[in-house]
């Protein structure tokens, strides 16, 4: 009898563990509509079908914050024109909490941020992946995904709004003033210009250090610096890291970088990957140290890596802890992560 009861207790414990580890029961629906003026609106509805409260990172419920839709035209994914941000790792206040049965619904205009200029059959779905999608408690070993149904619409084709440089963006327009080849828009003050020139010089310093390290090592001869931020090296992965930092260094040395000072968000900075080499500086940048972890110099490395013409990185995960876990669990994604490049370049604490 005691053995039987023990078996029941073990079974109940196992079931309880399974339930507590279950993925959040969030249902996601997307509907699309072609408006009379040519806009294409997508309505996103996320519903908590679970019994208790569910959390979702707010960034992944807002198209102005993240690339949350996957859009295909005749089976080929279209280009996303939206921004890539450098942020701190998420904290509790960044999550939206949905009670059981509660829904969150928002409508977004798509043609300003996606290339929907050509005629064709379009498929629109909510499709996000994050290591902190449902929680900021510790670092997940695997990325969490949330997807919706696919919604379909046929479009005749028109000029995509996202292809017009700076249209509707903070500090937009082409007017700027320049100092020694570095230009400024968005009403940068004299002090801000001085600080940006200095930060760019510091970014050049740590980019040169990164290139020197990679040239002095190889896939068969890495050290803790590479392993911490990019994980297990293969020839292909190491060559990718070399190519990325060569391109970042070249961008600093030879490309016409423009800094825009109009952003008032709490983030560090952002860029539009298809609009090199303009970087929008936000509030956290101005309070950061010039060198060190999450520094001004590192922010510039981070943002330059996002440009398609440089390294085309994404924001897979934010923060040192997350970047280290990503290097251990998925080295290929670490090489696609902007913060991983930044922390490798900042090299704080110092590693050989």
N, C-alpha and C positions, 0 to 999 in steps of 0.2 A: 504493500500500500504506500509506504514512504517513497519507494522508487517511482511509483506511478504519479504521486503528487509532485515529486521533484521534476518529472518529465513535463507535467502540465505547467509548472512554474517556468521552466526553461522555454517552453513553447510560447507562453504568454509574454515573457520578456523579449523573445525574438520578434514576436508580432509587434510589440510596442516599439522596439527599435526600428522596425521597418516603417511603421507609420510616421514616427518622428523624423525619419530621414527622407520621407517622400517629398517629391518636388512640389512646389506650390501649385495649387489647382487654379490656375489663371487661364481663362478662356479669352482668346484674342480674335476679334473680327475686324475686317477691313472692307469698306465699301468705297467705290470711286465714282465720280460723276464729272462729265465734261460740261463746263458752264458755258453760257451764251457768249461770254467775252473771250473764250478760248482757254481760260484757266482749267486746270484739272485738280479737283479737290478729292482728297482721301480722308475719310472719317475713320479714325481708329477708336475702337472700344475694347477696353480690358475689364473683364468681370471676374470677381473672386467667387468661384464656385465651391470653395472649401468651407469647412465648418468654423474655422477661426480666422483671425486677422492674417492677412498676407501683405508682404512688403515687396516693392519693386523700386529699383533705383530710378529716381525721377528723370535723370538724363535720358533714359531710354523710353520715355513717353513723350518726348518733345523733339520734333524735327529740327528746330533751331539749335538744339544742343548736340544731337547725334545723328548719324546716318542710320535711321531706323527702318527704312523701307528698301526692299530689294525689288528693282524694277527691270523687267526683261522686255525687249522688243523683238518679236519673232524669234524668241529663244536665246537672244544675246543680251547680257546685262548692259544697261546703259550707264553712262558716267554720272557720278554724283559731284555736284559743284559746291557742296556746303563746306563749312569750316571744320578744322581739326583743332581742338583746344589742348593746352597743357593745364591740368588741374592738379590739386592735391588729391590724394586717395580719398574715396568717399567716407563721410561720417554719417551718423544716424539721421541728422536733419536733411540729408540729401535723398532719403527714401520716402516714397509715398506709401501710406498705409491704407489698405482697403479692408473694410469690414466684410464679413460673410454676406454674399449677395450684392455687395456694392460694386458699382461700375465707374470707370473713368472714361470719358469720351471727349475727343478733340478732333478738329478738322484742320487739315494742312493743305496748302496749295503746293503742287509738286513741280510745275514747270520752271519755277525760279531756281530750283536746286537740283534738278535732274535733266539730262539731255533727252527731251521728248520732242525734238524738232523734226524728226523724220516720220513719214507715214508708216503705219504698221499696227499689228496687234500687240497690245501692251498687257503685261501681267504684273500686278502690284501685290506685294505681300509684306507684312511686318516680319522682320527677320533680324534678331539681335543676338549677340553672343558677348558675355562678360564674365569675368571671374568674380564679380561682386553684384550680379544682377539682382539677387534676392536678399543678400546679407552682406554686412561689412564686418562680421565677426570672424576674424581669422582669414586665411587665404585658402580658397578652394584649390583642390588638386587638379580639377578639370573645369574648363569654362562651362558656364551654364547658358542654355539656349532658350529662347522663347520665340515661337512662330505663330503665324495666323493662317487662315485660309488665303487662297489667291483670288484676287478680283481682276476681272478682265474688261478691257475697253479698247475700241479701235479709234485711232486718231488719224486725221488727214495729214498732219505735219504742219509745223510753223517754226518761226525762229525762237529758239530756246532762250528764255530770259537770262539764264545763268551764264551765257556766253558773253554777255556785255560786261566788260571789265568794270568792277567797282560799283555797278548799278545797284542802288538801294543799300549799300553797305556803309557802315560807319566810316567817316573820313574819306568817303568816296570822291571820285573825280581825279583829274590828272595833275592838278596844280600842286607843286611841292617846292621846297628849297633844299639845297644840297650842300654838304660839307665834305670835300675830298672824295667825292664819288658815292657817299652815303646820303640818301635823301630822306625827307621827313614830310609827312602829311598829318592831318588830324590835329592841327594846332599844337604841335609840340612846343613847350616852352624852351627858353635858352638853357635852363638847367637840365631839362630832360634830354635835349640834344647832346649836351656834354656827357651825361651819364650813359646814353646809348652808344656814343662813339667809344667810350671807355669799355663798356660791356662787350662791344664787338671786338675790340682788341684782346680782351680776356678770352672770348670765344675762339679767336684765332690761336691763342696760346694753347688752349686745351685740345683744339682740333689738331694742331701740329704734334702735340704730345701723343695723341691717339694714333696718328699716322706713323709716328716714329716707333711706337710700341709694336704695331702690327707688322711693320717692315722688319723689326728685329726678331720676331717670332714666326711660328708657322703652325699649321694644323697639328703637327706632330710634336710641337714644342710650345704649348700655351703655358699660362701661369694662372694664379688665382684671380688676377684682374679680368682676364678674358672669361675664365670659367664661371666667375660669380655672376656676370651679366649676360653672357651668351651661351653658357652651358657647354655640353659635349661638342667638341670641334670635329668636323670632317673637312676635307679639302674644299667641298662646295660651300659649306657654311662659312669657313674662314675667308674664302675668296669674296663672299658676299659682304662680310664685314669690312674687308679691305676696300672694296669698290664703294661702299657707302661712305666711309670716312674720307676717301680720296675726293668724292663728289662734294661732301660737306666742306672740306677744306678749300676746294676749288671755288665753291660758291662764296665763301668768305673773302677769298683773295681776289677773285676776278669778276664777280657778278654784281649788277647794280642793285644792291639791297636798299629797300625802302622801309622805314619804320613809321607806323601810324600810332598816334597817341590818343585816339578818341575813345577807346574802349573803356567802359566804366564797370565791367563785370568783375567779380571777385577772383577770376582765374588769373593765370600768369600771362597767357598770350594765345593767339590763334592765327591760323593762315587758311587760305583757300588753296588746296594742293595744285590746282591747275592755273594758278596765278603767281608764278615766281617773279620776284623774290621779295614780296611785300609781307611784312610781319606786323600784326596788330598787337600792341602791348597793353595789357590789362593791369588791374590794381595790384595783384600779388607780385608782379614783376618789380614794381617800384619799391616795395618793402623788402625784397630779397637782397642777400649779400651778392657781391660781384662774383665771387668764387665760392666753391663748397657745394654741399648738397642742395638741390633745387635752387640753384643760383641764377643770376642774370645771364652769365655766360652759358650755363647749361641750358637755360631756356631757349637761347638763340640756336644752340646745337639741336635741341629737340624740334623746334619749329622748322628749321631748314631741312631736317630729315624728312619732313612730311611732303615736301614738294615732289611732284611726280618727276620733275626734271633732275632731282637729286637722289633720293633713296625711296620715295613713295611709301614711307612707313605709316602705320596706323597707331591708334591708341588701344592696344590690347588690354593693358593693365596700367594702373597708376601707382606710384610710390616705390620706395626701395624694396620693401618686403615683398610686394607683389612681383616686382621685376626679378628678384632673386628666385622666387618660387617658379616663375615662368621659365627661367633659364634651366632649372632642374627638370621641369615636367615637359617642356616643349621648346627645345632650342631653336627650331625653325621659326616659331612665333616670336621668340625673343628677338630674333633678327628683323622682325617686322614691327617691333614695338619701339616707339619713339623714346619713352623714358629709359629703356635699356641702353640706347645709344647715349643719352644724356648722362646717365650714371657711369657708364664706361669712360666717357670723356672727363667728367668731373673727378672721378677716381678718389672719392672721399667716403670712408677713410682710405688713405693711400695704400695701394697694393702694387707689387712689382709684376 
